[in-house]
């Protein structure tokens, strides 16, 4: 059994029996709700043959999952999501906390400048081993949580340190430029830093703000879907979910529309249901769209990539008119507002193209990926609905 706490109050228990998972509340105090999708308005939530979506959002995927799979299979002779979650649970630092049969670990903190200056494979492996039991993070690329502190900070800060392998070269710089493009368009992004040799992208965890710990929930779990369904559904359905939960709906949907436009212009084919979320105060008095995160240009690696979710019933790269129509029909915007936001986004894209061109001059190793990013951005500026990048453009890259 895994016990669930809110502000040191034991509010619920998480139990597995064969193929059944049950979350049982102790009492009915709404402020002690585990999450937006699990309000403390009924005694129990029951799931058969599937992990509760909100708790599943803490489970590692891809690279990290394989590490836990090898570690726990060797020790226990089997592996399942409940065992992984039990291992991680005592070290999850969020609005809610957990206790399981595993002990809580003690973690040292590191100097952030040391990590930024020494971004080698060995450093990443060291960080991974140091903070392994804090890695309750999803996403398939190599990453690890780390507790870091700089000289001016009064408090430790939790970062996600992302790196990359040969399959997706220079992914840290790719994501850095894409997130900065979103920031240029007026979107809030996490605090990010590139390491000296560009092997790491450090992303500060945005749930920790000043002395407060905000609640966070992915759109995926708000839609009661598991991670194997993260590419199912539509951006219109995401808009409806945002409308259902947020406290300032017009503002949230306006921000969401800008996110969608930027993901299309930047040719991010991985903007799935786990890559949008809501951030909320501990007492649920304010629920808003979380900062923009996990935005990369995917078409420079997967040439025929397409959007992760449907829009207007299709997974194609829509033109301006289709996106403006989406803004007016799904995001509470007037045509004038949608057109204005689209223009702001295209200006941010143009600035980013110039930024990458200048960067290539001083970092010539980035020319191949940077040029592919710029070329795909130009296809966005041509303002045509396309299924994928042209064969002619792809041949010019090879």
Number of C-alpha atoms within 10 A of each C-alpha: 13 20 19 23 19 18 11 10 11 18 21 23 18 21 16 15 9 8 10 13 19 17 21 19 24 14 14 14 12 13 14 22 22 23 21 20 17 18 17 23 12 13 13 15 15 14 14 13 9 14 21 21 21 23 19 20 21 17 21 23 19 12 15 22 19 12 14 20 17 13 13 17 13 11 10 9 9 11 16 10 16 20 17 19 20 18 22 25 29 22 23 20 15 14 20 22 19 24 21 17 12 14 13 17 12 9 14 9 14 15 13 18 14 13 19 19 13 16 19 18 13 10 13 21 12 12 19 21 11 18 19 21 22 22 23 24 19 19 17 12 16 16 24 26 24 26 20 20 18 14 8 6 9 8 11 14 18 20 21 19 25 20 24 18 11 7 8 16 17 19 25 22 23 22 21 20 22 24 24 19 26 25 17 17 22 16 18 18 19 17 11 18 17 20 22 14 11 19 24 27 25 27 21 21 15 19 21 16 10 7 7 11 17 20 21 23 22 20 25 26 24 22 15 12 20 19 19 7 13 19 17 15 18 18 23 19 16 23 22 13 16 26 19 11 18 21 17 14 19 15 16 22 24 19 21 24 26 23 24 18 26 25 22 23 26 30 28 24 23 21 23 24 26 22 17 21 21 22 21 23 16 21 13 18 10 13 23 22 25 23 19 19 20 18 25 24 27 23 22 26 15 12 17 15 21 23 23 20 24 18 19 15 11 13 18 20 27 22 18 22 16 14 22 25 17 23 28 17 13 19 26 20 21 14 16 11 15 25 19 12 22 24 15 17 26 20 15 20 26 15 15 21 21 12 13 20 17 11 14 17 11 10 12 10 11 18 16 13 21 23 17 20 24 21 19 24 22 16 20 23 15 10 14 14 15 15 15 18 21 13 11 8 14 16 8 8 14 5
